[in-house]
Amino acid sequence: MSQSIYLRPIALAESPQSEEGDAVRLGGAMVWASRFAVIEREGTRVVRRERYGVRELEAALPGLPAEAAEQWENLKRAHAPLQCGRRTVRLDQPQVVGILNVTPDSFSDGGEFLDKPEVANAHAARMLEAGAAIIDVGGESTRPGAAAVWEGDEVKRVVPAVEALAAMGAAISVDTRRAGVMEAALEAGAHVINDVSGLRHDPRAMELAAAAAAPVVLMHAPGEGENLHEGGTYGDVVLDVFDWLKARRDAALAAGIARERIVLDPGVGFGKTLAENLALINALPLFHALGQPLLVGASRKRMIGALSNEAPAHQRLGGSLALAMKAMDAGVHLLRVHDVPETVQARDVWRGMRDAALTDFAQLPA
């Protein structure tokens, strides 16, 4: 039976000096971890869970499976910026990715910008002015039950929006799982491929992404066909998603996609129950052990409505900000959101508190 190991940070700190240096910086972000759970499982059964401080864990590594040392180095890995044309997106603080849906049926803003280029362009410009580092353009709804879109229609929706954003000088990602759309969007000026199927849906996608040398976002979703939400059955949702993302990372590396161009997304809301989504959010620090930048897209999602008296999508700002703050506390590098000005403001206040924690630490008397 296969055996797997996981190094999960379980105690986070706002600064290394608060732990007298006995803490490690997670993923090059403004978050430090001082205690860790070492989890081993055989198949789907957890057989061991032990807790360590930093020095204790470093001393224990020689006696652990070899992958533990790799995950330990991954947890401490600082990530190079994403190069998006002339724009450089640094990953040493949380960055906001603004959502631009040019679809008729997205769960939150479907139809608001479709066939209304002047409205879409004005909205994109406002997101950029508010501080969005990247604009993510999508031409297909991936909500549960959404109808599949023909590739040609998706191209017609996406390309004009990408061209307009390119004229603004924006860093642009394209939210698609079809190679033809990826190709057309990149030619129109997009820089990043954001594939909710993890480059599985289209057999040409992996090769195209490697040849394009573009950054890619690989998101977890259980479904393998048109419905990405199908098949969401987990032994342990956190560890299962970790293993799945590890496999997709390795597949991308084997296909020739450079490590510094791979971003991972645990897929909040895709084929997961409320309890499973909450478990993933609480376990976000673990995913630094995969050694890649992390993106989380929880904005306005169904889980917020489930926790707030079924608030409709357009009334989920408070919950969206709560999840964004939780992701920032976990060291997530990219936050994909609808409400850019509010999230940027929350990020800036969060950053101010982190800066203060690094520079204003009470010293004990000599």
C-alpha positions in Angstrom: 0.0 0.0 0.0 1.3 3.4 -0.9 2.5 5.7 1.9 2.4 9.5 1.7 3.8 12.2 4.0 2.6 15.8 4.5 4.2 18.7 6.4 1.3 21.0 7.5 2.0 24.3 9.3 -0.3 24.5 12.3 1.0 27.6 14.1 1.4 30.9 12.2 3.2 34.0 13.3 3.1 37.6 12.1 6.9 38.0 12.4 9.9 35.8 13.0 11.0 37.8 16.1 7.7 36.9 17.8 9.1 33.4 17.9 12.7 34.6 18.6 13.7 33.4 15.1 12.3 29.9 15.6 10.0 30.2 12.6 10.2 29.8 8.8 8.8 32.1 6.1 6.1 30.4 4.0 6.4 30.6 0.3 8.2 33.9 0.4 5.1 35.6 1.7 4.6 37.8 4.8 3.7 34.8 6.9 5.8 32.7 9.2 5.1 29.3 10.7 6.6 28.0 14.0 4.9 24.6 14.5 4.1 21.8 12.1 2.2 18.6 12.0 3.9 15.7 10.2 1.1 13.5 8.8 1.6 10.0 7.2 -1.1 8.0 5.6 -1.2 4.6 4.0 -3.7 4.7 1.1 -6.5 6.9 2.5 -5.9 6.1 6.2 -3.8 8.4 8.4 -1.4 6.3 10.4 0.7 9.0 12.1 0.4 12.6 13.2 3.1 14.2 15.2 3.8 17.9 16.1 7.2 19.6 15.9 8.8 23.0 16.3 11.2 24.2 13.7 14.4 22.9 15.3 12.7 19.7 16.3 11.5 19.1 12.8 14.9 19.8 11.2 16.4 17.3 13.6 13.7 14.7 12.8 14.0 15.0 9.0 16.7 12.3 8.5 14.4 9.7 10.0 11.4 10.7 7.9 10.6 9.6 4.3 12.8 11.4 1.8 9.8 13.5 0.5 9.6 15.2 3.9 12.9 17.0 3.3 11.7 18.1 -0.1 8.5 19.5 1.4 10.5 21.3 4.1 12.5 23.1 1.4 9.3 23.8 -0.5 7.7 25.4 2.5 10.6 27.9 2.6 10.8 28.5 -1.1 10.5 32.2 -2.2 9.0 32.6 -5.6 10.2 34.6 -8.6 7.8 37.2 -9.9 5.4 36.4 -12.7 6.4 38.1 -15.9 3.4 39.3 -17.8 4.7 41.1 -20.9 6.1 44.4 -19.7 4.4 43.9 -16.3 6.1 42.2 -13.4 3.8 40.7 -10.7 5.8 40.3 -7.5 4.8 37.5 -5.2 6.2 38.7 -1.9 2.9 40.2 -0.9 -0.7 39.2 -1.8 -1.8 40.4 -5.3 -5.3 40.9 -6.4 -6.6 39.3 -9.6 -9.8 41.0 -10.9 -12.5 38.9 -12.6 -13.9 39.9 -15.9 -16.7 37.5 -17.0 -17.8 37.9 -20.6 -20.5 35.3 -20.3 -24.3 35.2 -20.3 -24.6 32.9 -17.3 -21.8 33.3 -14.7 -23.2 32.8 -11.2 -22.4 36.4 -10.0 -22.3 38.8 -13.0 -23.5 36.7 -16.0 -24.6 38.9 -18.9 -23.4 42.2 -17.3 -20.5 42.5 -19.7 -21.3 40.2 -22.6 -21.8 42.1 -25.9 -21.2 45.3 -24.0 -17.6 46.1 -24.8 -17.7 49.7 -23.5 -19.2 48.5 -20.2 -16.7 45.7 -19.9 -13.7 47.9 -20.8 -14.8 50.6 -18.2 -15.1 47.9 -15.5 -11.7 46.5 -16.4 -10.2 50.0 -16.3 -11.7 50.6 -12.8 -10.2 47.3 -11.5 -6.8 48.3 -12.8 -7.0 51.7 -11.3 -8.1 50.2 -8.0 -5.0 48.1 -7.9 -5.7 44.8 -9.6 -2.3 43.2 -10.6 -3.9 40.9 -13.2 -7.3 40.8 -15.0 -8.7 37.3 -15.5 -11.0 37.1 -18.6 -13.4 34.2 -18.8 -15.9 33.3 -21.6 -17.4 30.2 -20.1 -19.3 29.8 -16.9 -18.0 26.9 -14.7 -20.8 27.1 -12.1 -22.6 23.8 -11.4 -25.1 23.0 -14.1 -23.7 25.5 -16.6 -24.0 24.6 -20.3 -20.9 23.8 -22.2 -19.7 26.5 -24.7 -18.6 25.9 -28.2 -14.9 26.9 -28.6 -15.6 29.3 -31.4 -18.2 31.2 -29.3 -15.8 31.3 -26.4 -13.1 32.8 -28.6 -15.5 35.5 -29.9 -16.3 36.5 -26.3 -12.7 36.4 -25.0 -10.5 37.9 -27.7 -12.1 41.4 -27.9 -11.8 41.8 -24.1 -8.2 40.6 -24.1 -7.3 43.0 -27.0 -8.9 45.9 -25.1 -7.0 45.0 -21.9 -3.7 44.7 -23.8 -4.2 48.2 -25.2 -4.5 49.4 -21.6 -1.2 47.7 -20.8 -2.7 45.2 -18.3 -1.4 41.9 -17.2 -4.0 39.5 -18.5 -4.9 35.9 -17.7 -7.4 33.8 -19.7 -9.8 31.6 -17.8 -10.4 28.7 -20.2 -9.9 24.9 -20.5 -9.8 24.9 -24.4 -6.5 25.0 -26.2 -8.0 27.0 -29.1 -9.1 29.7 -26.8 -5.8 29.7 -25.0 -4.0 30.1 -28.3 -6.3 32.9 -29.6 -6.1 34.8 -26.3 -2.3 34.6 -26.1 -2.1 35.9 -29.6 -4.4 38.7 -28.7 -2.1 39.8 -25.8 -2.9 37.5 -22.8 0.0 36.4 -20.6 -1.3 33.7 -18.2 -3.4 30.5 -18.8 -5.8 29.8 -16.0 -7.3 26.4 -16.5 -9.9 25.2 -14.1 -9.4 21.6 -15.3 -5.6 21.6 -14.6 -4.8 21.2 -18.3 -6.7 18.0 -18.5 -9.8 18.9 -20.5 -8.2 19.5 -23.8 -5.5 17.0 -25.0 -3.6 19.9 -26.7 -3.6 22.2 -23.7 -0.5 20.9 -21.9 1.7 21.0 -25.0 0.4 24.4 -26.0 1.1 25.8 -22.6 4.6 24.4 -22.6 5.3 25.8 -26.1 3.9 29.2 -25.2 6.2 29.5 -22.1 3.3 31.3 -20.3 2.6 31.1 -16.6 -0.2 28.6 -15.9 -2.7 28.2 -13.1 -3.6 24.6 -12.4 -6.8 24.3 -10.4 -8.2 21.2 -8.7 -11.6 20.0 -9.9 -12.7 16.4 -9.6 -14.7 16.1 -12.9 -12.9 14.9 -16.0 -15.6 15.6 -18.6 -17.7 18.7 -19.2 -18.9 18.8 -15.6 -15.9 19.6 -13.5 -18.0 19.2 -10.3 -18.7 15.5 -10.8 -16.9 12.8 -8.7 -16.1 14.9 -5.7 -15.6 11.9 -3.3 -12.7 12.2 -0.9 -11.1 10.2 1.8 -9.6 13.4 3.2 -10.3 16.4 1.1 -7.2 18.3 2.1 -4.7 15.5 1.5 -6.5 14.3 -1.6 -6.4 17.7 -3.2 -2.8 18.1 -2.2 -1.9 14.8 -3.9 -3.9 15.7 -7.0 -2.2 19.1 -7.3 1.2 17.4 -6.8 0.4 15.1 -9.7 -0.6 17.9 -12.0 2.5 19.9 -11.0 4.6 16.9 -11.9 2.8 16.4 -15.2 3.3 20.0 -16.1 7.0 19.8 -15.3 7.3 16.6 -17.3 5.7 18.4 -20.3 8.3 21.1 -20.2 6.5 23.8 -18.3 9.1 25.6 -16.2 8.6 25.4 -12.4 8.6 29.2 -12.0 5.6 29.4 -14.3 3.3 27.0 -12.4 0.7 28.4 -10.0 -1.6 26.0 -8.0 -5.2 26.6 -7.0 -7.1 24.2 -4.6 -10.4 24.8 -6.4 -12.6 26.2 -3.6 -16.2 25.5 -4.7 -15.5 22.9 -7.3 -17.0 19.5 -6.5 -16.8 20.1 -2.8 -19.3 20.3 0.1 -19.4 23.3 2.5 -17.5 21.3 5.1 -14.9 20.3 2.5 -14.5 23.9 1.3 -14.0 25.1 4.9 -11.4 22.3 5.5 -9.5 23.5 2.5 -9.5 27.1 3.5 -8.3 26.2 7.0 -5.5 24.0 5.5 -4.2 26.5 3.0 -0.7 26.8 4.6 -0.1 23.1 3.8 -0.1 23.8 0.1 3.1 25.7 0.3 4.7 22.3 0.7 4.1 21.8 -3.0 6.7 24.5 -3.7 4.6 26.7 -6.0 2.8 30.1 -5.8 -0.8 29.7 -4.7 -4.0 31.3 -6.0 -7.4 31.1 -4.3 -10.7 32.1 -5.8 -13.4 32.1 -3.2 -15.1 35.4 -4.1 -18.9 35.5 -3.8 -19.0 31.7 -3.8 -21.9 29.5 -2.7 -20.2 28.6 0.6 -20.6 32.3 1.7 -24.4 32.1 1.0 -24.6 28.9 2.9 -23.1 30.5 6.0 -25.0 33.8 5.7 -28.7 33.0 5.5 -28.6 32.3 1.7 -27.4 35.8 0.8 -27.4 36.2 -3.0 -24.1 36.4 -4.9 -24.1 40.2 -5.1 -24.5 40.5 -1.3 -21.5 38.4 -0.4 -18.9 41.1 -0.1 -18.3 40.6 3.7 -17.9 36.9 3.3 -15.6 37.4 0.3 -13.4 39.7 2.3 -13.3 37.3 5.3 -12.1 34.5 3.0 -9.6 36.8 1.3 -8.1 37.8 4.7 -7.9 34.1 5.7 -6.0 33.4 2.5 -3.6 36.3 3.1 -3.0 35.0 6.7 -2.1 31.7 5.1 0.5 33.3 2.7 -1.6 32.9 -0.5 0.0 34.9 -3.3 -2.9 35.6 -5.6 -6.5 36.4 -4.7 -9.0 36.1 -7.6 -12.0 38.4 -6.8 -15.0 40.3 -8.1 -14.7 43.2 -5.7 -11.3 44.6 -6.5 -11.3 48.0 -4.7 -12.6 46.6 -1.4 -10.1 43.6 -1.5 -7.2 45.9 -2.4 -8.1 48.1 0.6 -8.3 45.0 2.9 -4.9 43.9 1.5 -3.3 47.2 2.1 -4.5 47.4 5.7 -3.4 43.8 6.2 0.0 44.7 4.7 0.3 47.7 7.0 -0.3 45.4 10.0 2.3 43.0 8.8 4.9 45.7 8.3 4.2 47.0 11.8 4.6 43.5 13.3 8.0 43.3 11.6 9.3 46.6 12.9 7.5 47.2 16.2 8.2 44.3 18.5 8.5 44.9 22.2 11.8 43.8 23.7 12.2 42.3 27.1 14.3 44.4 29.5 17.9 43.4 29.8 
